[in-house]
């Protein structure tokens, strides 16, 4: 199976405190994702998700989400017709859709560009991801 590499953008939030970001394509539009190995599911902000899906319907998810700085997070699920990691293209990808405005507000307060979503462990595992911080690249097997 081919191995695909995409660049990781590190941003120092403060001394010895980093977040890592990647760029992907959803259809023909660019998206900025936080690389989060602790997130169980890949997720998109509900408002930003609409620009990628043209108002596509969300399906209710019957499970309460844990994390993202809140005890109760209302989560829905939907699917992306395609998401492209460099040259690696996945089709019909199920993702969580939730309110990430508090994350973007925190980033805005420290002059970090907003995110459209979070790349979580579901896709990282599926794609057998390797994070190489020395080379600042994410390797995926597709």
N, CA and C atoms as an extended XYZ file, in Angstrom:
426
Properties=species:S:1:pos:R:3:atomname:S:1:resname:S:1:resid:I:1 pbc="F F F"
N         0.843       -1.187        0.000 N   UNK     1
C         0.000        0.000        0.000 CA  UNK     1
C         0.884        1.244        0.000 C   UNK     1
N         0.496        2.254       -0.737 N   UNK     2
C         1.310        3.472       -0.802 CA  UNK     2
C         1.290        4.250        0.523 C   UNK     2
N         2.384        4.941        0.776 N   UNK     3
C         2.504        5.800        1.950 CA  UNK     3
C         2.461        7.250        1.483 C   UNK     3
N         1.640        8.031        2.156 N   UNK     4
C         1.461        9.438        1.819 CA  UNK     4
C         1.947       10.286        2.983 C   UNK     4
N         2.642       11.375        2.690 N   UNK     5
C         3.126       12.288        3.726 CA  UNK     5
C         2.492       13.646        3.533 C   UNK     5
N         2.046       14.220        4.638 N   UNK     6
C         1.542       15.590        4.587 CA  UNK     6
C         2.225       16.392        5.690 C   UNK     6
N         2.456       17.672        5.442 N   UNK     7
C         3.160       18.486        6.433 CA  UNK     7
C         2.300       18.767        7.668 C   UNK     7
N         2.977       18.849        8.786 N   UNK     8
C         2.370       19.252       10.051 CA  UNK     8
C         2.850       20.665       10.351 C   UNK     8
N         1.909       21.522       10.731 N   UNK     9
C         2.252       22.889       11.129 CA  UNK     9
C         2.210       22.979       12.655 C   UNK     9
N         3.374       23.165       13.282 N   UNK    10
C         3.362       23.327       14.745 CA  UNK    10
C         3.170       24.804       15.096 C   UNK    10
N         2.404       25.052       16.127 N   UNK    11
C         2.273       26.408       16.645 CA  UNK    11
C         2.496       26.340       18.147 C   UNK    11
N         3.437       27.156       18.618 N   UNK    12
C         3.714       27.242       20.053 CA  UNK    12
C         2.683       28.176       20.675 C   UNK    12
N         1.858       27.625       21.548 N   UNK    13
C         0.868       28.447       22.232 CA  UNK    13
C         1.523       29.257       23.342 C   UNK    13
N         2.530       28.672       23.932 N   UNK    14
C         3.402       29.318       24.912 CA  UNK    14
C         4.641       28.432       24.995 C   UNK    14
N         5.590       28.755       25.852 N   UNK    15
C         6.817       27.962       25.948 CA  UNK    15
C         6.473       26.507       26.259 C   UNK    15
N         6.992       25.596       25.442 N   UNK    16
C         6.800       24.147       25.620 CA  UNK    16
C         5.338       23.710       25.607 C   UNK    16
N         4.502       24.405       24.879 N   UNK    17
C         3.078       24.063       24.762 CA  UNK    17
C         2.698       24.242       23.294 C   UNK    17
N         2.538       23.123       22.579 N   UNK    18
C         2.326       23.165       21.136 CA  UNK    18
C         0.989       22.537       20.746 C   UNK    18
N         0.443       23.031       19.669 N   UNK    19
C        -0.644       22.364       18.962 CA  UNK    19
C        -0.158       22.150       17.536 C   UNK    19
N        -0.656       21.070       16.931 N   UNK    20
C        -0.226       20.709       15.579 CA  UNK    20
C        -1.426       20.717       14.647 C   UNK    20
N        -1.227       21.239       13.445 N   UNK    21
C        -2.305       21.417       12.491 CA  UNK    21
C        -1.918       20.814       11.142 C   UNK    21
N        -2.939       20.405       10.400 N   UNK    22
C        -2.726       19.925        9.037 CA  UNK    22
C        -3.757       20.578        8.117 C   UNK    22
N        -3.424       20.613        6.852 N   UNK    23
C        -4.344       21.119        5.832 CA  UNK    23
C        -4.862       19.934        5.033 C   UNK    23
N        -6.170       19.925        4.776 N   UNK    24
C        -6.805       18.891        3.968 CA  UNK    24
C        -7.714       19.572        2.958 C   UNK    24
N        -8.216       18.792        2.035 N   UNK    25
C        -9.218       19.285        1.082 CA  UNK    25
C       -10.496       18.492        1.301 C   UNK    25
N       -11.584       19.199        1.356 N   UNK    26
C       -12.898       18.575        1.421 CA  UNK    26
C       -13.605       19.009        0.149 C   UNK    26
N       -13.772       18.048       -0.756 N   UNK    27
C       -14.208       18.423       -2.094 CA  UNK    27
C       -13.103       19.264       -2.702 C   UNK    27
N       -13.423       20.501       -3.074 N   UNK    28
C       -12.414       21.399       -3.638 CA  UNK    28
C       -12.004       22.478       -2.645 C   UNK    28
N       -12.560       22.456       -1.432 N   UNK    29
C       -12.287       23.497       -0.446 CA  UNK    29
C       -11.235       23.046        0.558 C   UNK    29
N       -10.388       23.992        0.947 N   UNK    30
C        -9.356       23.722        1.940 CA  UNK    30
C        -9.934       23.772        3.338 C   UNK    30
N        -9.407       22.920        4.211 N   UNK    31
C        -9.821       22.906        5.614 CA  UNK    31
C        -8.580       22.798        6.486 C   UNK    31
N        -8.670       23.404        7.634 N   UNK    32
C        -7.577       23.371        8.624 CA  UNK    32
C        -8.049       22.518        9.797 C   UNK    32
N        -7.258       21.479       10.113 N   UNK    33
C        -7.629       20.568       11.188 CA  UNK    33
C        -6.565       20.549       12.271 C   UNK    33
N        -7.019       20.469       13.508 N   UNK    34
C        -6.143       20.229       14.638 CA  UNK    34
C        -5.841       18.741       14.666 C   UNK    34
N        -4.595       18.375       14.767 N   UNK    35
C        -4.181       16.976       14.870 CA  UNK    35
C        -4.285       16.598       16.340 C   UNK    35
N        -5.219       15.702       16.670 N   UNK    36
C        -5.522       15.407       18.072 CA  UNK    36
C        -5.650       13.909       18.290 C   UNK    36
N        -4.559       13.289       18.716 N   UNK    37
C        -4.569       11.843       18.953 CA  UNK    37
C        -5.485       11.464       20.113 C   UNK    37
N        -5.820       12.417       20.966 N   UNK    38
C        -6.716       12.152       22.090 CA  UNK    38
C        -8.184       12.244       21.741 C   UNK    38
N        -8.497       12.744       20.569 N   UNK    39
C        -9.896       12.819       20.130 CA  UNK    39
C       -10.281       11.461       19.546 C   UNK    39
N       -11.322       10.866       20.064 N   UNK    40
C       -11.696        9.530       19.600 CA  UNK    40
C       -12.241        9.551       18.175 C   UNK    40
N       -12.834       10.653       17.778 N   UNK    41
C       -13.488       10.738       16.476 CA  UNK    41
C       -13.092       12.030       15.772 C   UNK    41
N       -12.945       11.957       14.485 N   UNK    42
C       -12.728       13.151       13.685 CA  UNK    42
C       -14.008       13.981       13.731 C   UNK    42
N       -13.849       15.271       13.971 N   UNK    43
C       -15.016       16.127       14.184 CA  UNK    43
C       -14.835       17.460       13.475 C   UNK    43
N       -15.967       18.052       13.110 N   UNK    44
C       -15.977       19.364       12.481 CA  UNK    44
C       -16.889       20.300       13.245 C   UNK    44
N       -16.520       21.578       13.221 N   UNK    45
C       -17.380       22.602       13.812 CA  UNK    45
C       -18.677       22.672       13.021 C   UNK    45
N       -19.801       22.751       13.729 N   UNK    46
C       -21.096       22.704       13.046 CA  UNK    46
C       -21.304       23.854       12.064 C   UNK    46
N       -20.826       25.043       12.376 N   UNK    47
C       -20.992       26.173       11.453 CA  UNK    47
C       -20.070       26.037       10.242 C   UNK    47
N       -18.846       25.653       10.475 N   UNK    48
C       -17.881       25.531        9.380 CA  UNK    48
C       -18.190       24.330        8.481 C   UNK    48
N       -18.793       23.302        9.061 N   UNK    49
C       -19.137       22.101        8.304 CA  UNK    49
C       -20.077       22.431        7.140 C   UNK    49
N       -20.951       23.392        7.337 N   UNK    50
C       -21.932       23.753        6.313 CA  UNK    50
C       -21.274       24.224        5.014 C   UNK    50
N       -20.106       24.865        5.114 N   UNK    51
C       -19.449       25.342        3.883 CA  UNK    51
C       -18.911       24.186        3.040 C   UNK    51
N       -18.723       23.027        3.676 N   UNK    52
C       -18.219       21.871        2.949 CA  UNK    52
C       -19.337       20.980        2.413 C   UNK    52
N       -20.527       21.084        2.980 N   UNK    53
C       -21.592       20.139        2.644 CA  UNK    53
C       -22.835       20.800        2.060 C   UNK    53
N       -22.810       22.101        1.921 N   UNK    54
C       -23.957       22.830        1.370 CA  UNK    54
C       -25.236       22.538        2.148 C   UNK    54
N       -25.125       22.574        3.478 N   UNK    55
C       -26.298       22.418        4.328 CA  UNK    55
C       -26.790       20.997        4.486 C   UNK    55
N       -25.949       20.023        4.251 N   UNK    56
C       -26.333       18.614        4.367 CA  UNK    56
C       -26.915       18.303        5.740 C   UNK    56
N       -27.858       17.420        5.775 N   UNK    57
C       -28.543       17.027        7.001 CA  UNK    57
C       -27.604       16.289        7.951 C   UNK    57
N       -27.725       16.590        9.259 N   UNK    58
C       -26.972       15.880       10.290 CA  UNK    58
C       -27.877       14.820       10.899 C   UNK    58
N       -27.324       13.668       11.226 N   UNK    59
C       -28.070       12.602       11.890 CA  UNK    59
C       -27.752       12.621       13.378 C   UNK    59
N       -28.766       12.587       14.250 N   UNK    60
C       -28.485       12.603       15.687 CA  UNK    60
C       -27.661       11.400       16.114 C   UNK    60
N       -26.751       11.639       17.037 N   UNK    61
C       -25.935       10.588       17.623 CA  UNK    61
C       -26.405       10.431       19.058 C   UNK    61
N       -26.708        9.226       19.453 N   UNK    62
C       -27.314        8.973       20.753 CA  UNK    62
C       -26.311        8.873       21.894 C   UNK    62
N       -25.055        9.246       21.666 N   UNK    63
C       -24.031        9.118       22.692 CA  UNK    63
C       -23.527       10.504       23.043 C   UNK    63
N       -23.376       10.756       24.354 N   UNK    64
C       -22.824       12.024       24.797 CA  UNK    64
C       -21.327       12.020       24.541 C   UNK    64
N       -20.815       13.096       24.002 N   UNK    65
C       -19.382       13.207       23.749 CA  UNK    65
C       -18.671       13.608       25.028 C   UNK    65
N       -17.439       13.166       25.147 N   UNK    66
C       -16.616       13.485       26.306 CA  UNK    66
C       -15.443       14.324       25.813 C   UNK    66
N       -15.105       15.344       26.572 N   UNK    67
C       -13.920       16.129       26.250 CA  UNK    67
C       -14.246       17.458       25.621 C   UNK    67
N       -13.262       18.023       24.966 N   UNK    68
C       -13.338       19.321       24.315 CA  UNK    68
C       -13.737       20.429       25.278 C   UNK    68
N       -13.329       20.288       26.556 N   UNK    69
C       -13.511       21.351       27.522 CA  UNK    69
C       -14.919       21.492       28.051 C   UNK    69
N       -15.756       20.505       27.866 N   UNK    70
C       -17.130       20.602       28.335 CA  UNK    70
C       -17.620       19.226       28.750 C   UNK    70
N       -18.499       19.185       29.736 N   UNK    71
C       -19.062       17.912       30.175 CA  UNK    71
C       -20.162       17.421       29.254 C   UNK    71
N       -20.905       18.339       28.680 N   UNK    72
C       -22.001       17.956       27.803 CA  UNK    72
C       -21.813       18.607       26.443 C   UNK    72
N       -21.571       17.784       25.454 N   UNK    73
C       -21.369       18.272       24.102 CA  UNK    73
C       -22.409       17.607       23.217 C   UNK    73
N       -23.310       18.396       22.628 N   UNK    74
C       -24.301       17.842       21.707 CA  UNK    74
C       -23.609       17.536       20.398 C   UNK    74
N       -23.660       16.279       20.009 N   UNK    75
C       -22.948       15.821       18.821 CA  UNK    75
C       -23.919       15.212       17.824 C   UNK    75
N       -23.699       15.525       16.571 N   UNK    76
C       -24.430       14.876       15.492 CA  UNK    76
C       -23.395       14.222       14.588 C   UNK    76
N       -23.856       13.355       13.709 N   UNK    77
C       -22.925       12.761       12.754 CA  UNK    77
C       -23.402       13.051       11.347 C   UNK    77
N       -22.459       13.069       10.463 N   UNK    78
C       -22.744       13.246        9.052 CA  UNK    78
C       -21.603       12.590        8.300 C   UNK    78
N       -21.623       12.721        7.009 N   UNK    79
C       -20.517       12.166        6.236 CA  UNK    79
C       -20.043       13.185        5.222 C   UNK    79
N       -18.770       13.078        4.942 N   UNK    80
C       -18.154       13.889        3.896 CA  UNK    80
C       -18.074       13.031        2.646 C   UNK    80
N       -18.435       13.591        1.512 N   UNK    81
C       -18.342       12.810        0.282 CA  UNK    81
C       -16.885       12.508       -0.038 C   UNK    81
N       -15.963       13.423        0.316 N   UNK    82
C       -14.540       13.133        0.147 CA  UNK    82
C       -13.718       14.032        1.047 C   UNK    82
N       -12.587       13.503        1.463 N   UNK    83
C       -11.579       14.275        2.196 CA  UNK    83
C       -10.229       13.826        1.656 C   UNK    83
N        -9.378       14.802        1.382 N   UNK    84
C        -8.103       14.508        0.740 CA  UNK    84
C        -6.956       14.968        1.644 C   UNK    84
N        -6.082       14.019        1.962 N   UNK    85
C        -4.866       14.276        2.724 CA  UNK    85
C        -3.723       14.257        1.717 C   UNK    85
N        -3.349       15.402        1.214 N   UNK    86
C        -2.364       15.427        0.131 CA  UNK    86
C        -2.939       14.690       -1.062 C   UNK    86
N        -2.257       13.625       -1.490 N   UNK    87
C        -2.732       12.837       -2.627 CA  UNK    87
C        -3.647       11.677       -2.223 C   UNK    87
N        -3.802       11.446       -0.937 N   UNK    88
C        -4.639       10.352       -0.446 CA  UNK    88
C        -6.077       10.836       -0.297 C   UNK    88
N        -6.978       10.209       -1.039 N   UNK    89
C        -8.384       10.614       -1.017 CA  UNK    89
C        -9.245        9.510       -0.407 C   UNK    89
N       -10.052        9.902        0.585 N   UNK    90
C       -11.045        9.003        1.170 CA  UNK    90
C       -12.423        9.479        0.764 C   UNK    90
N       -13.331        8.553        0.541 N   UNK    91
C       -14.701        8.924        0.193 CA  UNK    91
C       -15.664        8.395        1.244 C   UNK    91
N       -16.790        9.082        1.367 N   UNK    92
C       -17.869        8.704        2.285 CA  UNK    92
C       -17.342        8.474        3.697 C   UNK    92
N       -16.799        9.522        4.287 N   UNK    93
C       -16.186        9.461        5.609 CA  UNK    93
C       -17.164       10.000        6.649 C   UNK    93
N       -17.475        9.170        7.644 N   UNK    94
C       -18.365        9.590        8.721 CA  UNK    94
C       -17.581       10.426        9.721 C   UNK    94
N       -18.149       11.571       10.109 N   UNK    95
C       -17.507       12.478       11.057 CA  UNK    95
C       -18.530       12.987       12.059 C   UNK    95
N       -18.036       13.409       13.206 N   UNK    96
C       -18.877       14.074       14.192 CA  UNK    96
C       -18.988       15.546       13.812 C   UNK    96
N       -20.102       16.137       14.158 N   UNK    97
C       -20.323       17.559       13.909 CA  UNK    97
C       -20.807       18.158       15.229 C   UNK    97
N       -20.066       19.137       15.719 N   UNK    98
C       -20.406       19.736       17.008 CA  UNK    98
C       -19.924       21.174       17.068 C   UNK    98
N       -20.276       21.852       18.125 N   UNK    99
C       -19.912       23.243       18.283 CA  UNK    99
C       -18.486       23.348       18.802 C   UNK    99
N       -17.606       23.870       17.977 N   UNK   100
C       -16.211       24.087       18.365 CA  UNK   100
C       -15.901       25.572       18.521 C   UNK   100
N       -16.940       26.391       18.671 N   UNK   101
C       -16.719       27.838       18.750 CA  UNK   101
C       -15.852       28.221       19.941 C   UNK   101
N       -15.952       27.482       21.053 N   UNK   102
C       -15.123       27.788       22.226 CA  UNK   102
C       -13.637       27.524       21.944 C   UNK   102
N       -13.348       26.529       21.119 N   UNK   103
C       -11.961       26.246       20.737 CA  UNK   103
C       -11.440       27.386       19.868 C   UNK   103
N       -12.237       27.783       18.882 N   UNK   104
C       -11.812       28.867       17.995 CA  UNK   104
C       -11.722       30.199       18.723 C   UNK   104
N       -12.576       30.427       19.709 N   UNK   105
C       -12.491       31.653       20.503 CA  UNK   105
C       -11.182       31.682       21.290 C   UNK   105
N       -10.799       30.541       21.838 N   UNK   106
C        -9.528       30.463       22.573 CA  UNK   106
C        -8.352       30.707       21.628 C   UNK   106
N        -8.403       30.114       20.441 N   UNK   107
C        -7.335       30.349       19.460 CA  UNK   107
C        -7.283       31.824       19.060 C   UNK   107
N        -8.433       32.414       18.855 N   UNK   108
C        -8.483       33.818       18.452 CA  UNK   108
C        -7.838       34.710       19.515 C   UNK   108
N        -8.031       34.376       20.775 N   UNK   109
C        -7.454       35.166       21.872 CA  UNK   109
C        -5.934       35.144       21.883 C   UNK   109
N        -5.336       34.120       21.293 N   UNK   110
C        -3.867       34.025       21.268 CA  UNK   110
C        -3.312       34.119       19.838 C   UNK   110
N        -4.141       34.659       18.945 N   UNK   111
C        -3.725       34.909       17.554 CA  UNK   111
C        -3.305       33.660       16.798 C   UNK   111
N        -4.032       32.568       17.010 N   UNK   112
C        -3.834       31.336       16.260 CA  UNK   112
C        -4.998       31.208       15.278 C   UNK   112
N        -4.729       30.886       14.011 N   UNK   113
C        -5.827       30.756       13.046 CA  UNK   113
C        -6.863       29.705       13.487 C   UNK   113
N        -8.112       29.970       13.184 N   UNK   114
C        -9.205       29.063       13.534 CA  UNK   114
C        -9.061       27.722       12.830 C   UNK   114
N        -9.729       26.732       13.402 N   UNK   115
C        -9.766       25.405       12.796 CA  UNK   115
C       -11.167       25.136       12.263 C   UNK   115
N       -11.235       24.262       11.287 N   UNK   116
C       -12.522       23.784       10.789 CA  UNK   116
C       -12.939       22.531       11.538 C   UNK   116
N       -11.953       21.814       12.064 N   UNK   117
C       -12.261       20.579       12.759 CA  UNK   117
C       -11.033       19.963       13.381 C   UNK   117
N       -11.211       18.717       13.804 N   UNK   118
C       -10.189       17.962       14.519 CA  UNK   118
C       -10.001       16.621       13.824 C   UNK   118
N        -8.765       16.294       13.498 N   UNK   119
C        -8.455       14.959       12.978 CA  UNK   119
C        -8.240       14.065       14.178 C   UNK   119
N        -9.130       13.087       14.352 N   UNK   120
C        -9.103       12.249       15.533 CA  UNK   120
C        -8.550       10.854       15.299 C   UNK   120
N        -8.563       10.084       16.383 N   UNK   121
C        -7.973        8.743       16.392 CA  UNK   121
C        -8.655        7.779       15.428 C   UNK   121
N        -9.932        7.982       15.121 N   UNK   122
C       -10.618        7.062       14.199 CA  UNK   122
C        -9.914        7.011       12.853 C   UNK   122
N        -9.658        8.163       12.249 N   UNK   123
C        -8.978        8.175       10.947 CA  UNK   123
C        -7.482        7.929       11.083 C   UNK   123
N        -6.896        8.378       12.186 N   UNK   124
C        -5.470        8.105       12.392 CA  UNK   124
C        -5.214        6.601       12.456 C   UNK   124
N        -6.082        5.875       13.142 N   UNK   125
C        -5.941        4.413       13.216 CA  UNK   125
C        -6.230        3.761       11.868 C   UNK   125
N        -7.310        4.198       11.234 N   UNK   126
C        -7.691        3.617        9.942 CA  UNK   126
C        -6.568        3.749        8.921 C   UNK   126
N        -5.894        4.880        8.948 N   UNK   127
C        -4.842        5.163        7.972 CA  UNK   127
C        -3.450        4.812        8.484 C   UNK   127
N        -3.398        4.111        9.633 N   UNK   128
C        -2.121        3.679       10.205 CA  UNK   128
C        -1.122        4.834       10.258 C   UNK   128
N        -1.576        5.937       10.831 N   UNK   129
C        -0.800        7.174       10.848 CA  UNK   129
C         0.452        7.064       11.699 C   UNK   129
N         1.486        7.725       11.221 N   UNK   130
C         2.723        7.906       11.967 CA  UNK   130
C         3.002        9.401       12.002 C   UNK   130
N         3.198        9.914       13.196 N   UNK   131
C         3.502       11.332       13.362 CA  UNK   131
C         5.007       11.455       13.568 C   UNK   131
N         5.658       12.171       12.670 N   UNK   132
C         7.098       12.375       12.763 CA  UNK   132
C         7.332       13.855       13.054 C   UNK   132
N         7.592       14.170       14.331 N   UNK   133
C         7.767       15.564       14.708 CA  UNK   133
C         9.137       16.102       14.305 C   UNK   133
N        10.118       15.230       14.155 N   UNK   134
C        11.432       15.677       13.694 CA  UNK   134
C        11.317       16.225       12.277 C   UNK   134
N        10.568       15.522       11.431 N   UNK   135
C        10.381       15.960       10.038 CA  UNK   135
C         9.121       16.810        9.859 C   UNK   135
N         8.308       16.948       10.916 N   UNK   136
C         7.042       17.677       10.870 CA  UNK   136
C         6.178       17.161        9.720 C   UNK   136
N         5.920       15.838        9.756 N   UNK   137
C         5.069       15.236        8.744 CA  UNK   137
C         4.190       14.156        9.357 C   UNK   137
N         3.066       13.992        8.742 N   UNK   138
C         2.117       12.945        9.093 CA  UNK   138
C         2.147       11.945        7.952 C   UNK   138
N         2.501       10.702        8.257 N   UNK   139
C         2.530        9.666        7.231 CA  UNK   139
C         1.282        8.821        7.379 C   UNK   139
N         0.632        8.564        6.248 N   UNK   140
C        -0.605        7.802        6.193 CA  UNK   140
C        -0.461        6.679        5.174 C   UNK   140
N        -1.060        5.535        5.476 N   UNK   141
C        -1.038        4.420        4.539 CA  UNK   141
C        -2.425        4.292        3.948 C   UNK   141
N        -2.494        4.338        2.611 N   UNK   142
C        -3.794        4.326        1.966 CA  UNK   142
C        -3.965        3.306        0.909 C   UNK   142
